[in-house]
Amino acid sequence: MIDYVVIGHICADLQPDGSTRLGGTALFAALTAHCLGLRTAILTACAPDFDLSAIPEGVQIFRQPSPETTIFENRYHADGRTQLLHARAETIDLRYVPDAWLDAPIVHIAPITQEVPDTVAALFPQAQIGVTPQGWIRTVQPDKIVTTAPNDLLALPFTGVRIVILSEEDVQSDEPLVEQLAQRIPILVLTRAERGATVFVSGVPTDVAAFPAKVVDPTGAGDVFAAAFFMALQQGQLPVAAARWACAAASYAIEGPGISTLPTIRQVEERFSRG
């Protein structure tokens, strides 16, 4: 039995020194769910020589064959970050979803570069479907720079989707667009980095504060938030309480590089209890 299925590319994140490390929403979310005690599985696509040995044995992986692996580069600066896409793996073929995963109670649709068909939710009619849709609104320019088109969110069907999580960066701080989208989706969360998040339930917003943390590497914080939020909701927490719990989880993730500081459930509960 699988508790949490995530579908999307695990990528290689290019570092300033030319090295790479594992990245992508599918990676951060799946490992967070695993650290929090869920039986987790990933459907991804990457080249056969892409080293996934850092992923714990307890996480099931279906690796769809692809001639290339997705390679991103994140350049951080005072105004945010610039993303570049150096290579892209194959679009995920939903026929590769193992039958044993179809009964998972939590399914996280996690595109990072238009690689997941927007019909995927239909495969999991009984699941709590959550989406982090930033990959569905990204376009790559000839110079490899990744741009986003937030208005494309309004054209996405979101059929069968209960929860959508976006960041201010994803929507370019277009609050009216977020409010419009929140009228269509039962639960929508807009994450606001060090300012926490806003949770919309049936279109009604509630702000949730972030937890204090020493920022070492912000990469993946939103993905950690998403995994923890989906888990808390599925286990019966109300959306605002689930968002507070997810903020506590995300505060650990930014305190170290990459996946090195993903929290256990005990750590999240301890920080959450301290407020």
C-alpha positions as CSV (number, residue, x, y, z in Angstrom):
1,M,0.0,0.0,0.0
2,I,1.3,3.4,-1.0
3,D,0.2,6.5,1.0
4,Y,1.6,9.3,-1.2
5,V,2.2,9.3,-4.9
6,V,4.0,12.1,-6.6
7,I,4.2,12.5,-10.4
8,G,6.8,14.8,-12.0
9,H,10.4,15.1,-13.1
10,I,13.2,14.6,-10.7
11,C,15.8,16.9,-12.1
12,A,19.5,17.8,-11.7
13,D,20.0,21.3,-10.3
14,L,23.2,22.8,-11.7
15,Q,25.3,24.5,-9.0
16,P,27.6,27.6,-9.4
17,D,30.7,25.3,-9.3
18,G,29.4,23.2,-12.2
19,S,28.4,20.3,-10.1
20,T,24.8,19.1,-9.9
21,R,22.5,17.8,-7.1
22,L,19.1,16.2,-7.2
23,G,16.1,18.6,-7.3
24,G,12.6,19.1,-8.5
25,T,9.2,19.1,-6.7
26,A,8.8,15.4,-7.0
27,L,12.1,14.8,-5.1
28,F,11.5,17.3,-2.3
29,A,7.9,16.4,-1.8
30,A,8.4,12.7,-1.9
31,L,11.3,12.7,0.5
32,T,9.4,15.0,2.8
33,A,6.5,12.6,2.9
34,H,8.9,9.7,3.5
35,C,10.6,11.6,6.4
36,L,7.1,12.3,7.9
37,G,6.4,8.6,7.9
38,L,4.3,8.0,4.7
39,R,4.9,5.2,2.3
40,T,5.9,7.1,-0.8
41,A,6.2,6.5,-4.5
42,I,7.5,8.6,-7.4
43,L,6.7,8.4,-11.1
44,T,9.4,10.3,-13.1
45,A,11.3,10.3,-16.3
46,C,15.1,10.6,-16.6
47,A,18.1,9.2,-18.4
48,P,19.2,5.7,-17.4
49,D,22.6,6.9,-16.0
50,F,21.0,9.6,-13.8
51,D,22.1,8.7,-10.2
52,L,19.1,8.4,-7.9
53,S,21.0,6.5,-5.2
54,A,20.5,9.3,-2.7
55,I,16.8,8.5,-2.5
56,P,16.1,6.1,0.4
57,E,15.3,2.5,-0.4
58,G,11.9,2.9,1.2
59,V,10.7,5.3,-1.5
60,Q,9.4,3.4,-4.6
61,I,10.5,4.9,-7.9
62,F,9.2,4.2,-11.4
63,R,11.8,5.6,-13.8
64,Q,10.3,6.1,-17.3
65,P,13.0,5.8,-19.9
66,S,14.2,9.0,-21.4
67,P,17.3,10.0,-23.5
68,E,17.9,13.0,-21.3
69,T,17.4,14.2,-17.7
70,T,15.8,17.6,-16.9
71,I,18.5,20.0,-15.8
72,F,17.7,23.3,-14.2
73,E,19.9,26.2,-13.0
74,N,18.6,28.6,-10.3
75,R,20.4,31.9,-10.1
76,Y,19.4,33.8,-7.0
77,H,19.7,37.6,-6.7
78,A,18.2,40.5,-4.7
79,D,15.0,40.5,-6.8
80,G,14.4,36.8,-6.6
81,R,15.8,34.1,-8.9
82,T,16.3,33.5,-12.6
83,Q,15.8,29.9,-13.8
84,L,17.4,28.3,-16.8
85,L,16.5,25.0,-18.4
86,H,19.5,23.2,-19.9
87,A,17.8,19.9,-20.8
88,R,14.4,18.2,-20.5
89,A,13.4,14.6,-20.0
90,E,10.5,13.0,-21.8
91,T,6.9,13.9,-21.0
92,I,5.5,11.4,-18.5
93,D,3.4,8.7,-20.0
94,L,0.5,7.9,-17.6
95,R,0.4,4.3,-18.8
96,Y,3.5,3.8,-16.6
97,V,1.5,4.4,-13.4
98,P,1.7,1.0,-11.6
99,D,-1.7,-0.5,-10.8
100,A,-0.7,-0.9,-7.1
101,W,-0.4,2.9,-6.8
102,L,-3.9,3.7,-8.0
103,D,-5.5,3.4,-4.6
104,A,-3.1,5.8,-2.9
105,P,-5.0,8.3,-0.7
106,I,-2.8,11.2,-1.5
107,V,-1.7,12.1,-5.1
108,H,0.6,15.1,-5.7
109,I,0.7,16.3,-9.3
110,A,4.1,18.0,-9.5
111,P,5.0,19.3,-13.0
112,I,8.2,21.5,-13.3
113,T,8.4,21.8,-17.1
114,Q,5.1,20.9,-18.8
115,E,5.9,17.1,-18.3
116,V,2.7,15.9,-16.6
117,P,-0.6,15.7,-18.7
118,D,-3.4,17.8,-17.1
119,T,-5.7,14.7,-17.3
120,V,-3.8,12.8,-14.7
121,A,-6.3,13.3,-11.9
122,A,-8.8,11.1,-13.7
123,L,-6.6,8.1,-12.9
124,F,-7.1,8.5,-9.1
125,P,-10.9,9.1,-8.6
126,Q,-10.8,8.2,-4.9
127,A,-7.6,10.2,-3.9
128,Q,-7.1,13.6,-2.4
129,I,-5.6,15.3,-5.4
130,G,-3.2,18.2,-4.8
131,V,-1.3,20.2,-7.5
132,T,1.7,22.4,-7.5
133,P,1.1,23.7,-11.0
134,Q,4.0,26.0,-11.6
135,G,5.4,23.6,-14.3
136,W,2.2,24.0,-16.3
137,I,2.7,27.7,-16.7
138,R,6.4,27.7,-17.6
139,T,7.8,28.5,-21.0
140,V,11.5,28.2,-22.1
141,Q,12.9,31.0,-24.2
142,P,15.6,30.5,-26.8
143,D,18.3,31.7,-24.4
144,K,17.2,28.9,-21.9
145,I,15.6,31.4,-19.5
146,V,12.4,30.1,-18.0
147,T,9.4,32.5,-17.9
148,T,6.0,32.0,-16.4
149,A,2.5,33.0,-17.7
150,P,0.3,33.1,-14.6
151,N,-2.9,33.8,-16.6
152,D,-2.5,30.3,-18.1
153,L,-3.7,29.1,-14.7
154,L,-7.2,30.2,-15.5
155,A,-7.3,28.0,-18.6
156,L,-6.3,24.8,-16.7
157,P,-9.2,22.4,-16.1
158,F,-8.3,21.3,-12.5
159,T,-10.9,18.6,-12.9
160,G,-10.9,16.4,-9.8
161,V,-8.4,18.6,-8.0
162,R,-9.1,19.5,-4.4
163,I,-6.0,21.5,-3.5
164,V,-3.7,23.9,-5.4
165,I,-0.6,25.4,-4.0
166,L,1.2,28.3,-5.6
167,S,3.9,30.8,-4.6
168,E,3.9,34.6,-5.1
169,E,6.7,34.1,-7.5
170,D,4.5,31.7,-9.6
171,V,1.8,34.2,-10.0
172,Q,4.1,37.3,-10.1
173,S,2.2,38.7,-7.1
174,D,-1.0,39.0,-9.0
175,E,-3.4,38.8,-6.1
176,P,-6.6,39.4,-8.1
177,L,-5.7,36.3,-10.3
178,V,-5.2,34.2,-7.1
179,E,-8.6,35.4,-5.8
180,Q,-10.3,34.5,-9.0
181,L,-8.7,31.1,-9.1
182,A,-9.6,30.5,-5.4
183,Q,-13.3,30.7,-6.4
184,R,-12.9,27.5,-8.6
185,I,-10.8,25.3,-6.2
186,P,-12.0,24.1,-2.8
187,I,-8.6,24.8,-1.1
188,L,-5.9,27.1,-2.6
189,V,-2.7,28.2,-0.8
190,L,-0.5,31.1,-1.8
191,T,2.9,30.7,-0.1
192,R,4.7,34.0,0.7
193,A,8.3,32.8,1.7
194,E,9.3,34.4,5.0
195,R,5.8,35.9,5.4
196,G,4.1,32.6,5.6
197,A,1.1,31.8,3.5
198,T,-2.5,32.7,2.7
199,V,-5.1,29.8,2.8
200,F,-8.3,30.2,0.7
201,V,-11.1,27.9,1.6
202,S,-14.1,28.2,-0.7
203,G,-12.6,31.6,-1.7
204,V,-12.2,32.9,1.9
205,P,-8.6,33.9,2.8
206,T,-6.8,33.4,6.1
207,D,-3.2,34.5,6.6
208,V,-0.8,32.1,8.3
209,A,2.6,33.2,9.7
210,A,5.9,31.6,8.9
211,F,8.1,30.0,11.6
212,P,11.5,31.7,12.3
213,A,14.4,30.0,10.6
214,K,18.0,30.7,9.5
215,V,17.8,30.7,5.7
216,V,20.7,28.7,4.2
217,D,19.0,27.4,1.0
218,P,15.4,28.3,0.1
219,T,15.2,25.8,-2.8
220,G,12.4,23.3,-2.3
221,A,10.8,25.0,0.6
222,G,7.4,25.3,-1.2
223,D,7.6,21.6,-2.1
224,V,8.2,20.6,1.5
225,F,5.2,22.8,2.5
226,A,3.0,21.1,-0.1
227,A,3.8,17.6,1.0
228,A,3.3,18.4,4.7
229,F,0.1,20.3,3.9
230,F,-1.4,17.4,1.8
231,M,-0.5,15.0,4.6
232,A,-2.0,17.1,7.4
233,L,-5.3,17.6,5.4
234,Q,-5.6,13.9,4.6
235,Q,-5.1,13.1,8.3
236,G,-8.0,15.3,9.3
237,Q,-6.6,18.7,10.1
238,L,-8.5,21.8,9.0
239,P,-6.8,23.8,6.2
240,V,-5.5,26.7,8.3
241,A,-4.1,24.3,11.0
242,A,-2.6,22.2,8.2
243,A,-0.9,25.3,6.8
244,R,0.6,26.2,10.1
245,W,1.9,22.7,10.4
246,A,3.3,22.8,6.9
247,C,5.0,26.1,7.7
248,A,6.8,24.4,10.5
249,A,8.0,21.7,8.2
250,A,9.2,24.2,5.6
251,S,11.1,26.1,8.2
252,Y,13.4,23.1,8.7
253,A,14.0,22.6,4.9
254,I,15.5,26.1,4.4
255,E,18.1,25.6,7.2
256,G,20.5,23.5,5.1
257,P,21.4,22.8,1.4
258,G,19.2,20.7,-0.8
259,I,17.5,17.7,0.9
260,S,19.9,17.7,3.9
261,T,17.5,19.2,6.5
262,L,14.1,17.6,5.7
263,P,12.3,17.2,9.0
264,T,11.0,14.2,10.8
265,I,7.4,14.3,12.1
266,R,8.8,14.6,15.7
267,Q,10.8,17.7,14.7
268,V,7.8,19.3,13.0
269,E,5.6,18.6,16.0
270,E,8.2,20.1,18.3
271,R,8.6,23.3,16.4
272,F,4.9,23.6,15.8
273,S,4.2,23.2,19.6
274,R,6.7,26.1,20.3
275,G,4.8,28.3,17.9
